[in-house]
Amino acid sequence: MRSRITPRRLAVLGSGIAAAAIAVPLGIGSSHREALNIMLDPTADNTDTYAFTADDAPGDLTVVANWIPGETPNAGPTFFRFDDRARYFVHIDNTGDGKPDVSYRWEFKTKLNNPGSNLFAAPGTQGFDDPGLNVEQTYKLTKETTNRKGKTKERTIGRNLPVAPPNIGPKTFPNYQNFVDASIRTLKDGTKSFAGSRDDPFFIDLGAVFDSLNIRSGTGNQGGGNDDISGTNISSTVLQIPERLITNDGEDVANEGADNAVVGVWATTERRKVEVTNADFNVESKSTVGKKSKSGKKAKNNFVQVSRLGNPLVNELIIPLGTKDQFNRTRPNTDAKKYGKFVLKPELAAVLNALFNVNAPENNRTDIVQAVLQGLPGLNEHSGKFAGTPVDTIKINLGTPPSATPSRFGVIGGDTAGYPNGRRLIDDVVDIDLQVVAGFLKGNEVPLGDGVDQNDKPFLSTFPYLAAPDSGFEANVGQRFEPAHEPVPAGG
């Protein structure tokens, strides 16, 4: 039976947390262009991470990880793609210490089938086997498992898997769904995998939010917002993983109260420390990696983390400008020590008070820690040695069944199958975060929002769940306005 977490109970749960243990990565929106260095490296930029139990796959964890913000569908002639020189990761922590126990690593490879052509694909290209397809990308998927002693084992679970290309338009790809269908693969261990172009599922009035919360209509709880992300695409990886492959005991989750029920999820990107790039598209980058030096020793294949994303989000409005790229380089297990001071007195709470006079608590915000970083007792807090450790991972109780009546407000709307117990595609994290920072968990229930309540396209009911990408021919970026509606109370 699903737990009922009320706002009053949330306030009680958050009241006794020690301030010394705090690191709260909570902000408005998600990780699109959030840090000074990563905005110059968009192909490595994490934008959103989602972790949920799908209605049609109750025994699996579904993880969506997205990269490359602001992909306009008509941005040719080469279009957007994953970077062959980067390594993309999804990490799963099944103990609560903020360190990865299971990781999935994507490495991409792009080839030109006809270097003499100026076209991405010839008119009428029907699928991956069509000779008209010029630019073709594939990936290798590796599973990394780390034991309690810190030793990591790697196993390749997929090779030469196809990436669904961008949807250029109906003349080039008259049956684009052929590429999508061929890109959905079920691997030998039962994991389902997809990588490729999809509609960006995030929804927000970016112009209003980043113009000092210049909400277009009232407090943003009655529509009227402009979805600036609408009509843009994203580069997505989607995994659907059987629970037994990621739990701390290698068993399926029996129920919501089981010791193995909670896992934490986040995504990262890595690049080599030193990289020399050739000018030619189809020629491997030259470097000293793996080559013998005069001493006879091989140079290390050193990669460094340049981006990460757990909860939505930290970096854009909580972490200061001078610290944002440092945050992208660190692991969740260091959050309390490195970033707690930026959350104890959140700048956003003071901004809300100045703009809307909402009486948001500005100091000692331990309420947010319990709900987002430590997990809620009886719902999505890790059990065992590391219970209550504050780390920036999306904590999901795999025993919580999908909701028959989902609320876009998730837990604060009475729907315990939603954010922050995991994160679904429908969860309106902008409105949730605004209301939580205003003090919802302390009984200060203010009906704040950005005026955008849903994605511009309906999500799919089956894997890979994200809506199909807009085509370049039909591009219509940022033109969706949320219709005005009756005011919605705090928490929906």
LINDA-V910984 format. One record per backbone hydrogen bond with DSSP energy under -0.5 kcal/mol. NH is the residue of the N-H (numbers start at 1). CO is the residue of the C=O. Records with the same first field share a line. If there is no record, write none. Layout:
BEGIN
NH: CO, CO
END
This chain:
BEGIN
5: 3
6: 4
10: 6
11: 7
12: 8
13: 9
14: 10
15: 11, 12
17: 14
21: 18
22: 19
25: 23
26: 24
31: 47
32: 30
33: 31
39: 35
40: 37
41: 38
44: 41
45: 42
46: 44
47: 66
48: 66
50: 64
51: 423
52: 62
54: 52
57: 54
60: 57
61: 241
62: 52, 60
63: 61, 239
64: 50
65: 237
66: 48
67: 235
68: 42, 45
71: 233
72: 70
73: 231
75: 72
76: 74
79: 75
84: 82
86: 83
87: 270
88: 106
89: 268
90: 104
91: 266
92: 102
93: 264
94: 92
101: 92
102: 92
103: 144
104: 90
105: 142
106: 88
107: 140
109: 138
111: 136
113: 111, 134
117: 114
122: 132
124: 171
125: 122, 172
130: 127
133: 130
134: 120, 132
135: 120
136: 111, 134
138: 109
139: 161
140: 107
141: 158
142: 105, 140
143: 155
144: 103, 142
145: 153
146: 101
147: 151
150: 147
153: 145
155: 143
157: 141, 155
158: 141
161: 139
163: 137
164: 195
168: 166
173: 169
176: 173
178: 175
179: 176
180: 176
181: 177
182: 178
183: 179, 180
184: 180, 181
185: 183, 193
187: 185, 191
190: 187
192: 240
193: 185
194: 238
196: 236
197: 164
198: 234
199: 467
200: 232
206: 204
209: 205
210: 206
211: 208
213: 209
214: 208
215: 213
220: 217
222: 223
224: 482
225: 451
227: 225, 480
228: 204, 226
229: 204
230: 227
232: 229
233: 71
234: 198
235: 67
236: 196, 234
237: 65
238: 194
239: 63
240: 192
241: 61
243: 59
245: 242
246: 243
247: 243
250: 247
254: 252
258: 255
261: 258
263: 396
264: 93
265: 394
266: 91
267: 309
268: 89
269: 307
270: 87
271: 304
273: 302
276: 286
277: 275
283: 280
290: 299
291: 288
293: 297
296: 293
299: 288, 291
302: 300
304: 271
306: 269
307: 269
309: 267
310: 311
313: 311
314: 311
317: 314
318: 314
319: 314
323: 320
324: 320, 321
327: 323
328: 324
329: 325, 326
330: 326, 327
333: 98
334: 331
335: 332
336: 390
338: 334
339: 335
340: 335, 336
342: 339
343: 340
344: 340
345: 341
346: 343
349: 346
350: 346
351: 347
352: 348
353: 349
354: 350
355: 351
356: 352
357: 352, 353
364: 344
365: 344
366: 364
368: 365
369: 365
370: 366
371: 367
372: 368
373: 368, 369
374: 369
375: 369, 370
377: 375
379: 376
380: 376
381: 376
382: 374
387: 384
388: 374
389: 386
391: 373, 389
393: 391
394: 265
395: 393
396: 263, 394
398: 261, 396
400: 397
401: 399
410: 407
411: 419
412: 409
413: 410
414: 411
415: 410
416: 414
418: 415
421: 418
422: 395, 420
423: 51
427: 424
428: 408
429: 427
432: 428
433: 429
434: 430
435: 431
436: 432
437: 433
438: 434
439: 435, 436
440: 435
442: 439
443: 440
444: 439
445: 443
446: 444
448: 446
449: 219
451: 220
460: 465
465: 462
466: 464
472: 167
473: 168
475: 472
478: 230
479: 476
480: 227
481: 479
482: 225
485: 222
488: 221
492: 489
END
